[in-house]
Amino acid sequence: MLYKFKSKATGDLIMLEPNGRQVLRLIGKEPTAQGIIEVHDMPSAIQALQQAIETEAAQHHGQNHATNPVKHTKQQDQPTQDQEDSLHDRVGLKQRALPFIDMLQRAHAAGKDIVWGV
């Protein structure tokens, strides 16, 4: 299943079911087949997503340092290429949620609700 989020203020946003469910739960909505995010709920939804992104980044940063200590080159105080590549291999909440946050911000500014499944 896909989640297709719609608003009169933005283009449609499509998410795979697991990602859509995650985002909806983070903003306090049940991941049902149909729903609505009203304009007055959007600031708290944006804040909840931003907090979840920060939390995930902090957890990932802590896990990365605990399981894979950064090796620095002698000439520069930067991670090796292998470590940078491993950081880019993972698609996290930030990459999935930023388009949704943008949709929430634009819909809120225009005073338009966001719906899905209708």
N, C-alpha and C positions, 0 to 999 in steps of 0.2 A: 504494500500500500504506500501511497505517497500522500504527503500533506501539501495542499496547495493553499497558501495564504493569499488573500485578496484584500485590496483596499482601493477606494476611489482616488486616493492620493498618490498611489505608487503602482508600479507594475506588479504582476504576480510573483510570488516567491514559492518555489517548490523545494521540499525537503523529503529525503527518504524517511520512512516510518520511524526507525530508531532515533534519528536525529530530531525529527519533529516532536516525538514523545518527550525526549530529553528537554528540549527547549520549553515546551508547554509546562512540564512539571516544574522546571526552574522558575517560571513566572507565576506559579500557583494555579495553573489551569489543568483540568483533567484532560488527558489526551484522548478525547472522544472523536467520533467520526465527523462531528460538526461542532462549531463553537464560534465565539466572538470575543474579541478583546476590545473593550470600550475605551474611548478616548481618556476618560478619567483614570483608567487602570494602567495606562502606558508608562508614565514616569516611574512607577514602582516596578514595572516589568523590565524597563531598561536598567534600572539600578540593580535588580536581582541578577540579570544576565552579566552585567559588568562585574559584579562581586563574584559570581561563579567563575568567570574567566580569570580573575585575579587569583582566586583560590586554586584553580587548576594549575595556573602558571607557577605559583609558589610550591605546590606539591610536586610538580614535575621538576622544577629546579632543585628541590631538596632531594628527590629520588635520584636525579642525574648525578649530583655530587656525591651521594652516598654510595651508589653502585658503580659509578664510572668517574673517578676523580680526574679532574682536568689536568692534562699534561701540557706544560708550556714549552715552547721552543726556547732555545738559549738566547736567540736574538730578539724575540718579541714575547711579550707577556700576553699571548692569545692562545685559544684552544687549537689543537691540531686539526687538520682537514677532516680526519675520520670522525672526530667528535662533532664538528660542525655539521657534517653530513647526517649523522644520527639525529641531531636536533631537528633537521628539516624533513626527515622521513615521516614524522608523526603528524597527522592531521588532528588538531585538537578542537576543543570547544570554541576557541577564539575564531578560527577560520569558518566554522559552521554558524556561529551566532552573529558575527558582525553584519552580514546582510540583513538579518532579522532585526537587529538593533537599529540599523539605518531605516528600515521600513517602519519600525515603531516611531522613530523620531520624526520622520516625514509625515506619517499619518497623524501623529499628535499635533504637529504644527499646523496641519490643514484641518484639524478637527474631524477627522474621518475614522470610523471604526475599522478594525481588521477582522475578517471572517475566514473560516476554513470549512471545507466540506459542503458548501452550498452552491 
